[in-house]
Amino acid sequence: MSQPQKGICAEPNLHAQYLMYNVLDDDSQALRAKLARVLDIFAYFDDEHYEAMVCGVIAIGSDYFSEIYPGLRPLELSPFPDMQAGDRCAPSQTSDLFIQIRADRLDIVHAIATEVHELLRLHVELIEDLKGFRYLDGRDLNGFVETDDNPRGPEKLAAAVIGDADPDFVGGSYIHTQKYRHDLRRWSLLSERHQEQIMGRTKEHNLPSAEANASSHYIRTRNADDGFHDNHNQIVRQSMPYANIQVQGLFQVTCSASTKPFKSMLHSMIFGGPDGEYDAWLDYTNAESGGAYFAPSIEFIRKRAQD
């Protein structure tokens, strides 16, 4: 099996930086070669600073993939599923390139990002530069534990990485991103019991809440839009908070062997279950952007760099 990029199934880190670029020129051959060199940057820092647990992901936007890699295309690669119901929306803003850098040292994340940007800057325009961080014991800024139930071991690989179903892209992964902005001032006015009802988990110990119902965030994000199929073991979540004094939110990254679980989860959140029970957490957070990408295997990136 072709080797997936290390960042697809890596364990959580303390720090992250997310870089999104649009490509300015049509020198695809030069850019393919430089993306392979980005892998070299990741590997160098991983070797030199092994204690930092460096990992990275290079992902290509759904609209740009056929330009940089003409020919075959991942079977399910498609634009971000732009959805809206009432004031709940999932806007699409897919860039040409998405690069995720993660490590347990902020200085190493910064050093890698600087080298990557310097390598690519002649070909691209920087659209987004966002830093994520681990908050407390892996919590979102709303105080609840985030991404604690990812599949593990072989199940994690099966959920995140394409296998024989698409032989030309074995080892690749479908990446979806969303940048959520939270209204924590309104959230803080709620009682803990009300917050637990909305999230579907207890705040202190992250156990199923007795207050949970069909609109609870945990229920809506783990069930498909038909209310019967479980998405739990089909998506690997890598979300991390971001913040400054004025703005707080969550940058969500999901990796999957298929686009269907993410689309189904998003539909479940926005449109709700059979009786329209949408994700109640969306009353306190708002998706500002969303992107659909494909992260090819290491072998794919290196082989196509020579074309």
C-alpha positions as CSV (number, residue, x, y, z in Angstrom):
1,M,0.0,0.0,0.0
2,S,1.2,3.5,-0.8
3,Q,2.3,5.4,2.3
4,P,-0.1,8.1,3.5
5,Q,1.3,11.4,4.6
6,K,2.3,11.3,8.2
7,G,-0.1,14.0,9.3
8,I,-3.2,12.0,8.2
9,C,-3.1,9.5,11.1
10,A,-0.7,11.1,13.5
11,E,-1.6,11.5,17.2
12,P,-2.7,15.0,18.4
13,N,-0.2,17.7,18.9
14,L,0.1,20.8,21.0
15,H,0.4,23.3,18.1
16,A,-0.6,23.7,14.5
17,Q,-0.4,26.2,11.7
18,Y,-2.7,26.1,8.7
19,L,-1.6,27.7,5.4
20,M,-4.0,28.2,2.5
21,Y,-2.7,29.3,-0.9
22,N,-4.1,30.2,-4.3
23,V,-1.7,29.5,-7.2
24,L,-0.8,32.5,-9.3
25,D,1.0,31.0,-12.3
26,D,0.6,28.0,-14.6
27,D,4.0,26.4,-14.0
28,S,2.5,23.2,-12.7
29,Q,5.7,21.2,-13.2
30,A,7.7,23.6,-10.9
31,L,5.0,23.5,-8.3
32,R,4.8,19.7,-8.4
33,A,8.5,19.6,-7.7
34,K,8.3,22.0,-4.9
35,L,5.5,20.1,-3.2
36,A,7.8,17.1,-3.0
37,R,10.4,19.4,-1.4
38,V,7.8,20.4,1.2
39,L,7.7,16.7,2.2
40,D,11.5,17.0,2.5
41,I,11.1,19.9,4.9
42,F,8.7,18.0,7.0
43,A,11.1,15.0,7.1
44,Y,14.1,17.2,7.9
45,F,12.5,18.8,11.0
46,D,11.0,15.5,12.1
47,D,14.5,13.9,12.1
48,E,16.3,16.9,13.7
49,H,13.6,17.5,16.3
50,Y,12.1,14.1,16.9
51,E,10.9,15.1,20.4
52,A,8.6,17.7,18.8
53,M,6.5,15.0,17.0
54,V,6.5,16.9,13.7
55,C,3.8,16.0,11.1
56,G,2.4,17.7,8.1
57,V,-0.2,17.4,5.3
58,I,-0.1,18.7,1.8
59,A,-3.6,18.8,0.2
60,I,-4.8,20.0,-3.2
61,G,-8.1,21.9,-3.6
62,S,-10.9,20.1,-5.4
63,D,-11.0,22.6,-8.3
64,Y,-7.2,22.8,-8.7
65,F,-6.3,19.1,-8.5
66,S,-6.8,18.4,-12.3
67,E,-4.6,21.4,-13.1
68,I,-1.6,20.4,-11.1
69,Y,-2.1,16.7,-11.7
70,P,-3.6,16.2,-15.1
71,G,-5.1,12.9,-15.9
72,L,-6.7,10.6,-13.4
73,R,-8.7,12.1,-10.6
74,P,-9.7,10.7,-7.2
75,L,-13.1,9.1,-7.6
76,E,-15.0,11.1,-5.0
77,L,-13.1,14.4,-5.1
78,S,-15.7,17.1,-5.5
79,P,-16.3,20.8,-4.3
80,F,-17.2,21.5,-0.7
81,P,-20.9,20.8,-0.1
82,D,-22.2,24.3,0.4
83,M,-25.3,24.0,2.6
84,Q,-27.7,26.4,4.2
85,A,-30.9,26.1,6.2
86,G,-32.3,29.2,7.8
87,D,-29.4,31.0,9.4
88,R,-27.2,27.9,9.6
89,C,-24.7,27.6,6.7
90,A,-21.6,25.8,5.6
91,P,-20.0,28.2,3.1
92,S,-17.4,27.1,0.6
93,Q,-14.0,28.8,0.2
94,T,-11.7,26.1,-1.1
95,S,-8.1,27.3,-1.9
96,D,-5.8,25.7,-4.4
97,L,-3.4,24.4,-1.7
98,F,-3.9,23.5,2.0
99,I,-0.9,22.8,4.2
100,Q,-1.2,21.7,7.8
101,I,1.8,21.8,10.0
102,R,1.7,20.3,13.5
103,A,4.2,19.7,16.3
104,D,4.6,19.8,20.1
105,R,6.9,22.9,19.8
106,L,5.6,26.2,18.6
107,D,9.0,27.4,17.4
108,I,9.4,24.3,15.2
109,V,5.9,24.9,13.7
110,H,6.9,28.5,12.9
111,A,10.3,27.4,11.4
112,I,8.6,24.9,9.2
113,A,5.9,27.3,8.1
114,T,8.6,29.9,7.2
115,E,10.5,27.5,5.1
116,V,7.4,26.2,3.3
117,H,6.2,29.7,2.5
118,E,9.6,30.8,1.3
119,L,9.7,27.8,-1.0
120,L,6.3,28.4,-2.5
121,R,5.9,32.2,-2.4
122,L,6.9,32.9,-6.1
123,H,4.0,30.7,-7.3
124,V,1.2,31.5,-4.8
125,E,-0.8,34.0,-2.9
126,L,-1.4,33.4,0.8
127,I,-5.1,33.3,1.6
128,E,-5.2,32.1,5.2
129,D,-2.5,31.8,7.9
130,L,-4.0,30.5,11.1
131,K,-2.4,29.0,14.3
132,G,-4.2,26.4,16.3
133,F,-3.3,25.1,19.8
134,R,-4.3,22.4,22.3
135,Y,-6.5,23.9,24.9
136,L,-6.3,22.3,28.4
137,D,-6.9,18.5,28.1
138,G,-8.0,18.6,24.4
139,R,-11.0,20.8,24.8
140,D,-12.7,23.3,22.5
141,L,-12.9,26.8,23.8
142,N,-16.5,26.2,24.9
143,G,-15.1,24.0,27.6
144,F,-16.0,20.6,26.2
145,V,-13.6,17.9,25.1
146,E,-13.1,17.8,21.3
147,T,-12.2,14.8,19.1
148,D,-11.8,12.3,21.9
149,D,-13.5,9.4,20.1
150,N,-11.4,9.1,16.9
151,P,-11.0,5.5,15.7
152,R,-7.7,4.0,16.7
153,G,-5.2,1.5,15.3
154,P,-6.2,-0.3,12.1
155,E,-9.7,1.3,12.3
156,K,-8.1,4.8,12.1
157,L,-6.2,3.9,9.0
158,A,-9.2,2.3,7.4
159,A,-11.3,5.4,8.2
160,A,-8.8,8.0,7.0
161,V,-6.9,6.4,4.1
162,I,-8.1,5.2,0.7
163,G,-7.6,1.5,0.0
164,D,-8.3,-0.7,-2.9
165,A,-11.6,1.0,-3.7
166,D,-9.6,3.6,-5.7
167,P,-6.4,1.8,-6.8
168,D,-4.9,4.8,-8.5
169,F,-5.0,6.8,-5.3
170,V,-4.3,4.3,-2.6
171,G,-2.8,6.0,0.4
172,G,-4.6,9.3,-0.2
173,S,-7.1,10.9,2.0
174,Y,-10.1,13.3,1.5
175,I,-9.6,16.4,3.6
176,H,-12.4,18.8,4.6
177,T,-11.8,22.0,6.6
178,Q,-14.1,24.4,8.3
179,K,-13.3,27.6,10.2
180,Y,-15.8,28.1,13.0
181,R,-16.1,31.3,15.0
182,H,-17.7,31.0,18.4
183,D,-19.9,33.4,20.3
184,L,-18.5,32.5,23.7
185,R,-20.0,35.6,25.4
186,R,-23.5,34.3,24.7
187,W,-22.4,30.7,25.5
188,S,-21.1,31.7,28.9
189,L,-24.5,33.0,29.9
190,L,-25.9,29.5,29.7
191,S,-26.1,27.2,32.8
192,E,-23.8,24.2,32.7
193,R,-26.8,21.9,32.5
194,H,-28.1,23.8,29.4
195,Q,-24.6,23.6,27.8
196,E,-24.5,19.8,28.4
197,Q,-27.8,19.4,26.8
198,I,-26.6,21.3,23.7
199,M,-23.3,19.3,23.5
200,G,-24.7,16.0,24.6
201,R,-21.8,15.3,26.9
202,T,-20.9,16.2,30.5
203,K,-18.5,19.1,30.8
204,E,-16.2,17.8,33.5
205,H,-15.8,14.2,32.7
206,N,-16.9,14.0,29.0
207,L,-19.5,11.3,29.6
208,P,-22.9,10.9,27.8
209,S,-25.2,13.5,29.3
210,A,-28.6,12.6,30.7
211,E,-29.8,15.9,29.1
212,A,-28.8,14.9,25.6
213,N,-31.5,14.8,22.9
214,A,-31.7,14.6,19.1
215,S,-30.4,18.2,18.7
216,S,-27.3,17.6,20.8
217,H,-24.0,18.3,19.0
218,Y,-22.6,14.9,19.9
219,I,-25.6,13.1,18.5
220,R,-25.8,15.2,15.3
221,T,-22.1,14.9,14.4
222,R,-22.0,11.1,15.0
223,N,-25.1,10.2,13.0
224,A,-25.8,10.3,9.3
225,D,-28.5,12.4,7.9
226,D,-30.9,9.5,7.8
227,G,-30.5,9.1,11.6
228,F,-29.6,5.4,11.4
229,H,-26.0,5.1,10.2
230,D,-23.1,5.9,12.5
231,N,-20.3,8.1,11.1
232,H,-18.2,7.6,14.2
233,N,-15.6,5.2,12.7
234,Q,-15.6,6.8,9.2
235,I,-13.9,10.1,9.9
236,V,-10.7,11.1,11.7
237,R,-11.1,14.5,13.3
238,Q,-8.0,16.8,13.8
239,S,-9.7,20.0,15.0
240,M,-7.9,22.6,17.1
241,P,-9.0,25.9,18.7
242,Y,-7.6,29.2,17.5
243,A,-8.0,32.6,19.3
244,N,-6.9,36.1,20.0
245,I,-8.5,38.6,22.4
246,Q,-11.3,39.5,20.0
247,V,-11.9,36.2,18.0
248,Q,-12.2,32.7,19.3
249,G,-13.1,29.5,17.3
250,L,-12.3,26.1,16.1
251,F,-10.5,25.1,12.9
252,Q,-11.9,21.8,11.9
253,V,-9.9,19.3,9.8
254,T,-11.3,15.9,8.9
255,C,-9.6,13.1,7.1
256,S,-11.6,10.3,5.5
257,A,-11.3,7.5,2.9
258,S,-14.5,8.8,1.4
259,T,-16.3,12.1,1.1
260,K,-19.6,10.6,2.0
261,P,-19.3,10.5,5.8
262,F,-18.4,14.2,6.0
263,K,-21.2,15.3,3.7
264,S,-23.6,13.2,5.7
265,M,-22.4,14.6,9.0
266,L,-22.7,18.2,7.7
267,H,-26.2,17.5,6.4
268,S,-27.1,16.1,9.8
269,M,-25.8,19.2,11.6
270,I,-27.5,21.8,9.4
271,F,-30.7,20.2,8.2
272,G,-31.2,17.9,11.2
273,G,-32.7,14.4,11.6
274,P,-36.0,13.1,10.4
275,D,-37.9,15.7,12.4
276,G,-35.6,18.6,11.6
277,E,-33.5,18.4,14.8
278,Y,-30.5,20.4,13.7
279,D,-27.3,20.8,15.7
280,A,-28.1,23.1,18.6
281,W,-24.4,24.1,19.0
282,L,-24.8,26.0,15.6
283,D,-26.8,28.6,17.5
284,Y,-23.5,29.6,19.2
285,T,-20.9,29.1,16.5
286,N,-20.8,30.0,12.9
287,A,-18.8,28.5,10.0
288,E,-17.0,31.2,8.1
289,S,-15.3,29.1,5.5
290,G,-15.1,25.5,4.3
291,G,-12.8,23.6,1.9
292,A,-12.6,20.3,0.1
293,Y,-9.1,18.9,-0.6
294,F,-7.3,15.7,-1.5
295,A,-4.0,14.7,0.3
296,P,-2.2,12.3,-2.1
297,S,0.2,9.6,-0.8
298,I,3.8,10.3,-0.4
299,E,4.7,8.1,-3.4
300,F,2.2,10.0,-5.6
301,I,3.6,13.4,-4.8
302,R,7.2,12.2,-5.3
303,K,6.5,10.4,-8.5
304,R,4.5,13.2,-10.1
305,A,7.2,15.7,-9.1
306,Q,9.3,14.2,-11.9
307,D,6.6,14.7,-14.6
